[in-house]
Amino acid sequence: MSELLRMEHISKRFSRKFANKDVSLTVNHGEVLTLLGENGAGKSTLMNILIGLVKPTEGKIFLEGREVRIESPSQAVRLGIGMVHQHFMLVEAMTVFENIILGDKHAKGILIDRNARRREIEELSAKYGLDVQLDKRISEISVGEQQRTEILKALYHGADLLILDEPSAALTDIEVEGLFSIMRKLVSEGKSIIFISHKMREVLHISDRITVLRTGEVVGTVNRSETDGAKLSAMMMGRELAVSQYEKKDCTGKAAVAELSGVEYHKKQKHSGLDGISMTIRKGEIVGIAGVDGNGQTQLAQMITGVISPEAGSISLKEHKVSIFDPYDFIRNGVSHVPEDRNHQGLVGDMDVAENLILKNSRGDGFSYGKGTLLNKHAINDYADKMIKKYNIKCSSSAEKVRALSGGNQQKVVLARELESEPELLVATHPTRGLDIGASRFIHDQMIAARERGVGILLISADFDEVLEMSDRILVMFEGRFMGEYSGKNPPIEEISMAMTGK
């Protein structure tokens, strides 16, 4: 294969710290090159250099053998480089068609031949299997369709090199398969893809070559056919990652920390309702919910944390029937929650690390004076420093704004706050979504430690491997109903997979 892109000796220094140091890589025509590395390894900075958002301190970039200087995203687009960010760059109030033609290359002044552009977009959509509804607003379409819109937009603007940043983070398994089909089609047509993902199974499934970054430097590039997950993990982390063999427990007979009986909620809405849900979570066990995302898991988490109330059935916490459905009352009853969207539901981005760590307990543990009208900053900062050390939160200080942290460190802040409240029940929803292997293992270890202390844990995850690895018991959810219950020890994977499809 001939070379499309070459980045030579790229370095980027912020003050005295290198985000990238002497990075060199190549991308060939018609291949998928994966960038693999832990959070903070330098992947985002390197891609921001490639699309013109960040200027390198040193190094050169070549396209088709010709040196180029990319000083803005618009210049990157003109050079045939397109990027689909993990958090989509779409205008929700506008239609799919309007988003695609923003900055139209064919526009003459303020005039655009909309019919001609529409035909061109429809042809591209059909060619690459990018099924979208052009006249729907972005706010009205699914996450998978939004992603296809981003890809179609990049192709419409002439991208020969497509950067996909964590493209499967918010997709269902079925949508991921659709994405991979699109990627294969693009590559077969001569397009090239830089794929960024933390999911080892996906990396090994879709890549041609894999370049591993660690602490801003290239560790090596390997062919997919010549490596495996253990070797790549060792390259990423600089050490062999211990094989996870968490002991599975049978907690039959132990006290229940939460019990749902015949719970119903909008049961006619198959993908956002609950239809006769009954389950028990016992002290010191992890109950995992397996299923394609969007089959009532979000509503189950909301129900068991007091955000919504059942239309029928009952919920008991510590064997006492709940009569008031309010998140604060559930917190007082020992329920902690790692929500599915840490940025919108778990953290206040403009507050600092210390403030986020005490959000649920600002009037307790000496964190305030009198009746809670004045905060004891000294006590809060001392506590935050202890939590930063205990949970290995990487930040400049407890005064750093939490939005400036990496995803893995943001999740550690959430986990520290929720576990340090000494809960009876922890509801963990997609706890490692978008995290690298090291951060995921840390989160899992903390959950196991909580289980050993007697905490009952409800694990809801769209990552089937995570459910299999962590759960003492597994319940399969489909269209708001439980399809079966299985032991976490030697679970029947094929039977569970069938149950996830409703069979």
Secondary structure, DSSP 8 states (H G I E B T S, - for coil): --EEEEEEEEEEEETTEEEEEEEEEEEETT-EEEEE--TTSSHHHHHHHHTTSS--SEEEEEETTEEE---SHHHHHHTTEEEE-SS----TTSBHHHHHTTT-TT-BTTB--HHHHHHHHHHHHHHHT----TTSBGGGS-HHHHHHHHHHHHHHTT-SEEEEESTTTT--HHHHHHHHHHHHHHHHTT-EEEEE-S-HHHHHHH-SEEEEEETTEEEEEEEGGG--HHHHHHHHHTS------------TTS-EEEEEEEEEESTTSTTT-EEEEEEEEETT-EEEEES-SSSSHHHHHHHHTTSS--SEEEEEETTEE-----HHHHHHTTEEEE-S-IIIII--TTSBHHHHHTTT-TTSTT-EETTTTEE-HHHHHHHHHHHHHHTT---S-TTSBGGGS-HHHHHHHHHHHHHTT--SEEEEESTTTT--HHHHHHHHHHHHHHHHTT-EEEEE-S-HHHHHHH-SEEEEEETTEEEEEEESSS--HHHHHHHHTT-
